[in-house]
Amino acid sequence: MLACPECDSVGKRRPRTLFERVFNRAKLKCPRCGDVWYWRRYFFQKYTRCPECGTARLSRRSRYDRIDRKSDSLLRRSLGLFGAPIYHCTFCRLQFRDFHGLEPNGKAKAQAQA
């Protein structure tokens, strides 16, 4: 989520207004092309993203792995009571629950762990 959607360069964080703080986790600006985009909060995003690094390259798990760490968020942990699937980020090795679906652009892979 920190990479520019236009030219894939790393965005720099910009100050947010009070209204933007309510709906967005971060406001980013590309130093190369000048494009501005937002990193949305959990309830306002369309697809699942890693809560720590923001990547959409996630795998779906059938159960938690004992080696990789789990999300400390009470909200994410409580989603298990409602049957939310478990996702695993391969970059920061975080396991978390989320109701949003995987991004359909082909980068994300679905994987069932036996």
N, CA and C atoms as a LAMMPS dump frame, in Angstrom:
ITEM: TIMESTEP
0
ITEM: NUMBER OF ATOMS
342
ITEM: BOX BOUNDS ff ff ff
-5.0000000000000000e+02 5.0000000000000000e+02
-5.0000000000000000e+02 5.0000000000000000e+02
-5.0000000000000000e+02 5.0000000000000000e+02
ITEM: ATOMS id mol type element x y z
1 1 1 N 0.809 -1.193 0
2 1 2 C 0 0 0
3 1 3 C 0.848 1.25 0
4 2 1 N 2.123 1.118 0.313
5 2 2 C 2.994 2.27 0.335
6 2 3 C 3.598 2.571 -1.033
7 3 1 N 3.382 1.7 -2.016
8 3 2 C 3.893 1.922 -3.361
9 3 3 C 2.859 2.683 -4.196
10 4 1 N 3.357 3.57 -5.043
11 4 2 C 2.491 4.394 -5.888
12 4 3 C 1.711 3.518 -6.868
13 5 1 N 0.405 3.706 -6.996
14 5 2 C -0.373 2.906 -7.941
15 5 3 C -0.058 3.236 -9.398
16 6 1 N 0.549 4.362 -9.669
17 6 2 C 0.867 4.773 -11.04
18 6 3 C 2.245 4.293 -11.485
19 7 1 N 3.285 4.559 -10.671
20 7 2 C 4.658 4.273 -11.119
21 7 3 C 5.424 3.326 -10.199
22 8 1 N 4.805 2.789 -9.157
23 8 2 C 5.383 1.815 -8.225
24 8 3 C 6.589 2.325 -7.431
25 9 1 N 6.76 3.622 -7.293
26 9 2 C 7.821 4.122 -6.42
27 9 3 C 7.261 4.266 -5.004
28 10 1 N 8.136 4.336 -4.023
29 10 2 C 7.707 4.395 -2.629
30 10 3 C 7.18 5.787 -2.308
31 11 1 N 5.979 5.845 -1.726
32 11 2 C 5.358 7.115 -1.39
33 11 3 C 5.861 7.669 -0.074
34 12 1 N 5.784 8.969 0.063
35 12 2 C 6.162 9.635 1.307
36 12 3 C 4.892 10.081 2.014
37 13 1 N 4.885 9.927 3.327
38 13 2 C 3.709 10.303 4.109
39 13 3 C 3.539 11.811 4.126
40 14 1 N 2.285 12.239 4.064
41 14 2 C 1.927 13.65 4.081
42 14 3 C 0.99 13.892 5.251
43 15 1 N 0.922 15.127 5.76
44 15 2 C -0.009 15.408 6.851
45 15 3 C -1.461 15.288 6.399
46 16 1 N -2.317 14.801 7.299
47 16 2 C -3.736 14.635 6.996
48 16 3 C -4.551 15.705 7.713
49 17 1 N -5.683 16.045 7.129
50 17 2 C -6.613 16.943 7.801
51 17 3 C -7.383 16.144 8.846
52 18 1 N -8.136 16.821 9.686
53 18 2 C -8.906 16.136 10.721
54 18 3 C -9.916 15.174 10.106
55 19 1 N -10.571 15.571 9.025
56 19 2 C -11.534 14.701 8.344
57 19 3 C -10.838 13.479 7.744
58 20 1 N -9.642 13.67 7.185
59 20 2 C -8.91 12.553 6.59
60 20 3 C -8.424 11.567 7.647
61 21 1 N -8.176 12.027 8.853
62 21 2 C -7.729 11.147 9.929
63 21 3 C -8.804 10.142 10.341
64 22 1 N -10.055 10.512 10.18
65 22 2 C -11.154 9.627 10.561
66 22 3 C -11.243 8.426 9.625
67 23 1 N -11.051 8.64 8.333
68 23 2 C -11.276 7.589 7.343
69 23 3 C -10.007 6.933 6.806
70 24 1 N -8.835 7.531 7
71 24 2 C -7.611 7.019 6.395
72 24 3 C -6.514 6.815 7.43
73 25 1 N -5.727 5.76 7.229
74 25 2 C -4.587 5.511 8.105
75 25 3 C -3.415 6.399 7.737
76 26 1 N -3.267 6.69 6.446
77 26 2 C -2.146 7.515 6.003
78 26 3 C -2.485 8.178 4.678
79 27 1 N -1.861 9.325 4.449
80 27 2 C -1.943 10.023 3.174
81 27 3 C -0.532 10 2.593
82 28 1 N -0.405 9.518 1.363
83 28 2 C 0.908 9.364 0.759
84 28 3 C 0.995 10.134 -0.551
85 29 1 N 2.19 10.611 -0.865
86 29 2 C 2.43 11.338 -2.106
87 29 3 C 3.67 10.768 -2.773
88 30 1 N 3.575 10.543 -4.079
89 30 2 C 4.685 9.993 -4.85
90 30 3 C 5.685 11.109 -5.17
91 31 1 N 6.965 10.923 -4.848
92 31 2 C 7.951 11.955 -5.171
93 31 3 C 8.274 12.025 -6.662
94 32 1 N 7.996 10.941 -7.4
95 32 2 C 8.322 10.904 -8.821
96 32 3 C 7.232 11.528 -9.688
97 33 1 N 5.976 11.07 -9.525
98 33 2 C 4.902 11.556 -10.399
99 33 3 C 3.96 12.539 -9.711
100 34 1 N 4.045 12.677 -8.377
101 34 2 C 3.218 13.629 -7.652
102 34 3 C 1.818 13.146 -7.335
103 35 1 N 1.525 11.883 -7.603
104 35 2 C 0.199 11.324 -7.331
105 35 3 C -0.013 11.208 -5.819
106 36 1 N -1.228 11.476 -5.355
107 36 2 C -1.581 11.375 -3.94
108 36 3 C -2.609 10.264 -3.782
109 37 1 N -2.405 9.383 -2.798
110 37 2 C -3.357 8.327 -2.522
111 37 3 C -3.433 8.108 -1.013
112 38 1 N -4.437 7.317 -0.585
113 38 2 C -4.706 7.12 0.829
114 38 3 C -4.641 5.653 1.192
115 39 1 N -4.182 5.383 2.39
116 39 2 C -4.218 4.05 2.962
117 39 3 C -5.438 4.028 3.853
118 40 1 N -6.483 3.307 3.456
119 40 2 C -7.79 3.327 4.125
120 40 3 C -7.775 2.564 5.44
121 41 1 N -8.687 2.932 6.303
122 41 2 C -8.878 2.212 7.562
123 41 3 C -9.571 0.885 7.28
124 42 1 N -9.597 0.039 8.282
125 42 2 C -10.09 -1.323 8.141
126 42 3 C -11.497 -1.403 7.559
127 43 1 N -12.432 -0.654 8.083
128 43 2 C -13.82 -0.774 7.649
129 43 3 C -14.072 -0.143 6.288
130 44 1 N -13.186 0.701 5.804
131 44 2 C -13.414 1.423 4.558
132 44 3 C -12.62 0.855 3.383
133 45 1 N -11.861 -0.204 3.594
134 45 2 C -11.104 -0.773 2.487
135 45 3 C -11.95 -1.809 1.743
136 46 1 N -11.624 -2.028 0.48
137 46 2 C -12.414 -2.918 -0.355
138 46 3 C -11.927 -4.367 -0.264
139 47 1 N -10.622 -4.56 -0.207
140 47 2 C -10.042 -5.902 -0.164
141 47 3 C -9.149 -6.039 1.067
142 48 1 N -8.802 -7.266 1.391
143 48 2 C -7.948 -7.531 2.532
144 48 3 C -6.534 -7.063 2.262
145 49 1 N -5.947 -6.4 3.243
146 49 2 C -4.549 -5.98 3.206
147 49 3 C -3.937 -6.288 4.557
148 50 1 N -2.649 -6.489 4.564
149 50 2 C -1.95 -6.755 5.813
150 50 3 C -2.047 -5.52 6.706
151 51 1 N -2.457 -5.679 7.962
152 51 2 C -2.588 -4.514 8.835
153 51 3 C -1.249 -3.899 9.232
154 52 1 N -0.162 -4.623 9.027
155 52 2 C 1.139 -4.097 9.428
156 52 3 C 1.902 -3.461 8.271
157 53 1 N 2.032 -4.163 7.139
158 53 2 C 2.826 -3.624 6.029
159 53 3 C 1.97 -3.132 4.869
160 54 1 N 0.694 -3.509 4.803
161 54 2 C -0.213 -2.992 3.795
162 54 3 C -0.21 -3.727 2.473
163 55 1 N 0.485 -4.833 2.36
164 55 2 C 0.532 -5.559 1.094
165 55 3 C -0.758 -6.347 0.854
166 56 1 N -1.042 -6.581 -0.426
167 56 2 C -2.213 -7.38 -0.791
168 56 3 C -1.809 -8.811 -1.145
169 57 1 N -0.534 -9.117 -1.099
170 57 2 C -0.055 -10.47 -1.399
171 57 3 C -0.183 -11.332 -0.154
172 58 1 N -1.342 -11.929 -0.013
173 58 2 C -1.67 -12.712 1.169
174 58 3 C -2.065 -14.12 0.776
175 59 1 N -1.914 -15.038 1.692
176 59 2 C -2.411 -16.392 1.478
177 59 3 C -3.476 -16.67 2.535
178 60 1 N -4.396 -17.515 2.175
179 60 2 C -5.487 -17.86 3.076
180 60 3 C -5.134 -19.158 3.781
181 61 1 N -5.367 -19.216 5.079
182 61 2 C -5.043 -20.397 5.874
183 61 3 C -6.318 -21 6.447
184 62 1 N -6.272 -22.293 6.705
185 62 2 C -7.419 -22.946 7.333
186 62 3 C -7.307 -22.92 8.851
187 63 1 N -6.08 -22.78 9.37
188 63 2 C -5.861 -22.654 10.81
189 63 3 C -4.566 -21.883 11.044
190 64 1 N -4.369 -21.461 12.285
191 64 2 C -3.172 -20.701 12.626
192 64 3 C -1.933 -21.585 12.588
193 65 1 N -0.827 -21.012 12.174
194 65 2 C 0.463 -21.667 12.216
195 65 3 C 1.085 -21.379 13.586
196 66 1 N 1.739 -22.357 14.192
197 66 2 C 2.314 -22.159 15.516
198 66 3 C 3.587 -21.311 15.489
199 67 1 N 4.254 -21.212 14.363
200 67 2 C 5.531 -20.518 14.292
201 67 3 C 5.348 -19.017 14.071
202 68 1 N 4.548 -18.629 13.088
203 68 2 C 4.361 -17.21 12.776
204 68 3 C 3.461 -16.546 13.809
205 69 1 N 3.67 -15.262 13.995
206 69 2 C 2.939 -14.525 15.023
207 69 3 C 1.515 -14.196 14.585
208 70 1 N 0.649 -13.981 15.579
209 70 2 C -0.746 -13.619 15.339
210 70 3 C -0.938 -12.141 15.608
211 71 1 N -1.976 -11.574 15.049
212 71 2 C -2.297 -10.171 15.283
213 71 3 C -2.696 -9.958 16.742
214 72 1 N -2.222 -8.856 17.336
215 72 2 C -2.544 -8.538 18.719
216 72 3 C -3.851 -7.773 18.87
217 73 1 N -4.446 -7.39 17.75
218 73 2 C -5.653 -6.572 17.776
219 73 3 C -6.836 -7.368 18.317
220 74 1 N -7.527 -6.802 19.283
221 74 2 C -8.706 -7.448 19.854
222 74 3 C -9.809 -7.579 18.809
223 75 1 N -9.945 -6.577 17.939
224 75 2 C -10.946 -6.632 16.872
225 75 3 C -10.676 -7.791 15.925
226 76 1 N -9.439 -7.946 15.5
227 76 2 C -9.1 -9.03 14.568
228 76 3 C -9.257 -10.395 15.216
229 77 1 N -8.913 -10.513 16.477
230 77 2 C -9.061 -11.792 17.17
231 77 3 C -10.524 -12.151 17.38
232 78 1 N -11.348 -11.143 17.652
233 78 2 C -12.767 -11.421 17.895
234 78 3 C -13.52 -11.778 16.617
235 79 1 N -12.965 -11.497 15.459
236 79 2 C -13.62 -11.88 14.206
237 79 3 C -13.707 -13.398 14.049
238 80 1 N -12.893 -14.127 14.789
239 80 2 C -12.962 -15.583 14.761
240 80 3 C -14.285 -16.11 15.286
241 81 1 N -14.918 -15.375 16.181
242 81 2 C -16.229 -15.788 16.696
243 81 3 C -17.301 -15.754 15.621
244 82 1 N -17.089 -14.912 14.611
245 82 2 C -18.061 -14.773 13.528
246 82 3 C -17.662 -15.531 12.275
247 83 1 N -16.604 -16.321 12.345
248 83 2 C -16.218 -17.178 11.235
249 83 3 C -15.378 -16.511 10.157
250 84 1 N -14.66 -15.459 10.483
251 84 2 C -13.801 -14.794 9.498
252 84 3 C -12.599 -15.681 9.188
253 85 1 N -12.181 -15.753 7.922
254 85 2 C -11.038 -16.593 7.557
255 85 3 C -9.708 -16.009 8.051
256 86 1 N -8.701 -16.871 8.113
257 86 2 C -7.362 -16.474 8.552
258 86 3 C -6.524 -16.176 7.317
259 87 1 N -5.814 -15.05 7.33
260 87 2 C -4.903 -14.674 6.256
261 87 3 C -3.486 -14.615 6.803
262 88 1 N -2.52 -14.856 5.923
263 88 2 C -1.116 -14.854 6.311
264 88 3 C -0.334 -13.966 5.352
265 89 1 N 0.423 -13.019 5.905
266 89 2 C 1.285 -12.146 5.109
267 89 3 C 2.661 -12.803 5.028
268 90 1 N 3.145 -13.037 3.823
269 90 2 C 4.43 -13.7 3.659
270 90 3 C 5.603 -12.76 3.89
271 91 1 N 5.361 -11.456 3.844
272 91 2 C 6.46 -10.501 4.011
273 91 3 C 6.775 -10.235 5.477
274 92 1 N 5.767 -9.898 6.279
275 92 2 C 6.014 -9.625 7.698
276 92 3 C 5.624 -10.805 8.581
277 93 1 N 5.166 -11.903 7.99
278 93 2 C 4.84 -13.152 8.674
279 93 3 C 3.807 -12.957 9.776
280 94 1 N 2.763 -12.222 9.451
281 94 2 C 1.686 -11.954 10.392
282 94 3 C 0.456 -12.745 9.982
283 95 1 N -0.223 -13.343 10.968
284 95 2 C -1.48 -14.04 10.736
285 95 3 C -2.594 -13.23 11.37
286 96 1 N -3.675 -13.03 10.617
287 96 2 C -4.783 -12.217 11.115
288 96 3 C -6.078 -12.67 10.469
289 97 1 N -7.192 -12.27 11.063
290 97 2 C -8.518 -12.575 10.525
291 97 3 C -9.102 -11.33 9.881
292 98 1 N -9.884 -11.533 8.801
293 98 2 C -10.498 -10.412 8.103
294 98 3 C -11.688 -10.921 7.303
295 99 1 N -12.747 -10.098 7.222
296 99 2 C -13.933 -10.46 6.451
297 99 3 C -13.828 -10.072 4.985
298 100 1 N -12.945 -9.155 4.639
299 100 2 C -12.809 -8.732 3.252
300 100 3 C -12.165 -9.85 2.428
301 101 1 N -12.459 -9.891 1.143
302 101 2 C -11.908 -10.919 0.273
303 101 3 C -10.532 -10.547 -0.249
304 102 1 N -9.857 -11.522 -0.854
305 102 2 C -8.554 -11.27 -1.459
306 102 3 C -8.701 -10.427 -2.712
307 103 1 N -7.687 -9.661 -3.016
308 103 2 C -7.701 -8.813 -4.205
309 103 3 C -7.642 -9.692 -5.456
310 104 1 N -8.542 -9.495 -6.423
311 104 2 C -8.637 -10.405 -7.572
312 104 3 C -7.661 -10.101 -8.702
313 105 1 N -6.566 -9.393 -8.453
314 105 2 C -5.657 -9.031 -9.541
315 105 3 C -4.637 -10.105 -9.865
316 106 1 N -4.679 -11.238 -9.2
317 106 2 C -3.775 -12.327 -9.514
318 106 3 C -2.508 -12.333 -8.677
319 107 1 N -2.193 -11.254 -7.968
320 107 2 C -0.996 -11.215 -7.147
321 107 3 C -1.173 -12.051 -5.886
322 108 1 N -2.366 -12.01 -5.342
323 108 2 C -2.629 -12.762 -4.117
324 108 3 C -2.898 -14.21 -4.469
325 109 1 N -2.481 -15.116 -3.583
326 109 2 C -2.73 -16.528 -3.832
327 109 3 C -3.519 -17.12 -2.678
328 110 1 N -4.423 -17.994 -2.997
329 110 2 C -5.212 -18.661 -1.967
330 110 3 C -4.557 -19.999 -1.665
331 111 1 N -4.381 -20.306 -0.399
332 111 2 C -3.685 -21.516 -0.024
333 111 3 C -4.371 -22.117 1.188
334 112 1 N -4.615 -23.397 1.135
335 112 2 C -5.195 -24.101 2.27
336 112 3 C -4.103 -24.911 2.934
337 113 1 N -3.981 -24.771 4.224
338 113 2 C -2.973 -25.488 4.957
339 113 3 C -3.586 -26.741 5.538
340 114 1 N -2.91 -27.852 5.373
341 114 2 C -3.434 -29.12 5.883
342 114 3 C -3.12 -29.32 7.33
